[in-house]
Amino acid sequence: SSKMIRYFGKNLGFSKKVLIYSVSVFSNLLAVQTSPMAQNSKNIVTFVTGNIKKLEEIKQILGPKVPFEIKHQKIDLPELQGEMDDISIKKCDEARKIVQDRVVVEDTCLCFNALGGLPGPYVKWFLEKLGPPGLNKMLAGFEDKSAKAVCTFAFGDQDGKVHLFRGETHGQIVEPRGPDTFGWDSCFQPDGYSLTYAEMPKEQKNQISHRYKALNKLREHLVKINATES
């Protein structure tokens, strides 16, 4: 306030410019601390990702009606090996130790039937070394080009329990087509479509993808939590 500025300026010798800035900062901090969202962390779900494109896709699919504020945080989680569910649960537990609140981690697998499910949960490493063209070449000696894309969201609740939500989309591995800007989208063509994920408009992909199916299940769970706590 103006009285506060005059008082501290007269008695402590602070310049008017410094005092105005200090009062402004203090007011903003007070507003944040007393806001309903800050007082109630129940309204916040933190998605652990440093991939902005992935975060944008998640928010687009979830839509505006999710009864939680969606935040994100980049955390360097350990690269784990094992079965899909075990990896998801362990990563979620590690993330929750850091976030100390409701948290969501995602794991994506790309499973080639001809290779017994490989690369599976290790597709990230295969993609880094080979790129989409290399993933396609892995099946060069096989007639069976079928694959399934699997997305698992692990949701760590405030009580420490982990809930898993999985979505699967079956398709074919093809020569890359479309923009090579989002993972292995350019070499995965979902069954029943003539386009790869990369060639599809975002709206179309976000209605059929493995991530969409998993997020739908997660959304239903969040709505139930909100109804229980309201």
N, C-alpha and C positions, 0 to 999 in steps of 0.2 A: 504494500500500500504506500501512498505518498507520505503518510505520517512516519512509517517505518524507515523510508529512505531518508527523510529529513533528520530523524533521530540519530541513526547510525552515521550519517554523514557529518553531523555536528559533533558527536561525542567520540567517534572513532577515526574520523578523518578520511573515510572512504570516499572516492569520487562518485558522483551521481551515476556515471555510466556503469561502474562496477556494481553498484548497489542494485540498479535496475536489472542487470543481467542475473545477479545472485537471487533476487526475489523471483524472477521468471523461472529459473531452474528449480528453485525450491517449490514453487507452485505446481510445476509439471510433475515433480516427483511425488508430491502429495496427492495429486489427481490420480496418478497411476496406482499408488498404494491403497487408495480408498475406492477404486473402481470395483464394481461387482466381479469383473473377470479376474482381477488380481487377487481379490479376497477368496474367490472360489476356484481353485485349480481343478475342480471336478469338470469344469467347462473346457478344459484344454486337452488336446491329444497331440503329442509330438511325433511326427514321422521322421525317422532317422534316414536321411539321404542327403548327399551332396550333389545329386543329379537334378538340376533345375528342370530339365525337360520331363523327367519322370515325375517330379512334384507337380508340374503343370497338368500332366495327364491325370494324375491322381485326383487333383482338385476338380478337373473338368468332369470326371466320371462320378465323383461323390456328389457334385452339385451343391447348390446353396442351402439345401434343407437339412443338412447334417447338423444335429443339435450340439455341436462342439466347435470350438475354435481350432482350426488346423494350423499347427506350427511345424517348423522343420528344424532339424539340427544335424550338422555334419559331424559324425563320430567315426573315428578309425577303429572299427571293430576287427577282432582277429579273424583271419580266414580259416574257416573250420572245414573238416572233412567228416564224412559220415552219411547217414540217411537224411533225406530231405527234412523230415519232421524234427529230427535231433538237431540238425544245423539251425533251423528256424528258432527252436526253443532256446538253445544256448545263446544265440546272437541276441535274442530278445532279453534274456536275463542280463547279459552284459550291458546292453543299452540302458536298461532300467536302473542299474547301479549308478549310472552317470546322470541320467535325466531325473531320477527320483520322482517320477510321476507316470501317468499313463503314457505308454510309448508303443509305436508300431514300427516293425522292421519288415522288409520285404526280401524274399528270395525267389529268384526266377531260374527255372530249369528248361533246357531244351533237350528232349530225349529222342534219339534216333532209334527206331525199332530194329533196324538192321545191325546196330552196334550194341544191342542189349541195354539200351537206355542211356548210353554215353552221347554227348558229353555231360548230360544231366546237370547237377548243381555246379559243375566246374566249367560251364559254358563261358563264363566271364574270362577265364584264363585262355581258353581255346580261341575266343574272339580276339583277345589282345594280340595273340601270336599269329593267327591265321586270317582274321577278318572274315566277312561274309563269303567272299569267294573261296577261301580255304575250308570253311564249314561245308560248303556245297561239294567241294572236291573230296571230302572225307567219304562221301557215298558214291564216288565215281565207279567203284567196282561192284556196286550192288544194284539190283533191279528195284529193290524196296527203298523208296525215297520218303516213306512216311515218317512222321514225327509228331510229337505232341509238345506244346508249350504249356508249362506249368508255372503258376504264380501262387505263392503262399505268403499271406500276411500273418505275422505273429503279433498279437495284441497283448501287451503286458498291462494288467489291471493294477489298481492301487493296492490290492491285497497281495500282489506278487504272482498271481496265477496267470498263466499264459494260455491264450485261446488261439487256435489256428483256423484260418479261412483260406480255402484253396479253390482255384479255378483252373480249368484245363481247356485248351483248344487244340483240336487235331488238324493236321495239315500235311503239306509236302515241303521238302527242302528243294529249292530250285536255284538256278543261276540268278545272282542278285539283279533285282529290278527296282527302280525307284531310288529316291534320295538315300544315300548311305550316311544318315545322320543320327540314327537311333538304334544302337545295338545291332541285332541280327534281323531286324524287321525286313530288310531288303531280300533276304533269302528264304523267308517263311511265307508260304501261300496257304491260307486256311482252307480246309475242305469246303467245297460248295461255292468257291469264289475264284475268279480268274485273275485277281490282283493279289500282290503281296501286301503284307502289312504296310510297307513303306509307300506303296502306290495308292493306298486307300486314303480318302479324306479322313481327318481326325475323328469327325463325328461318326463315320462308319466303323472305323477300327474300334472306337471306344464303346461300341454296342455289341461287339462279338469277341473281343480279346480275352485272353486268360486273365489279365489284370482286371478287366471289367467284371468278370464273373466272381473273382475273389473279393473285389471291393464291394460288390452288391451284398455279399454275405456279411462283410465287416460292417457295412452301413446298417443293416438290420440289427446287428448286435449293439451298435452304438445307440440306436433309437430305443431299444429295449432298456438299456442302462439308464438313459435319460428319463424314460417313463417311470422306472423304478425309483429313481432318486428325486423326482419332481414332487 
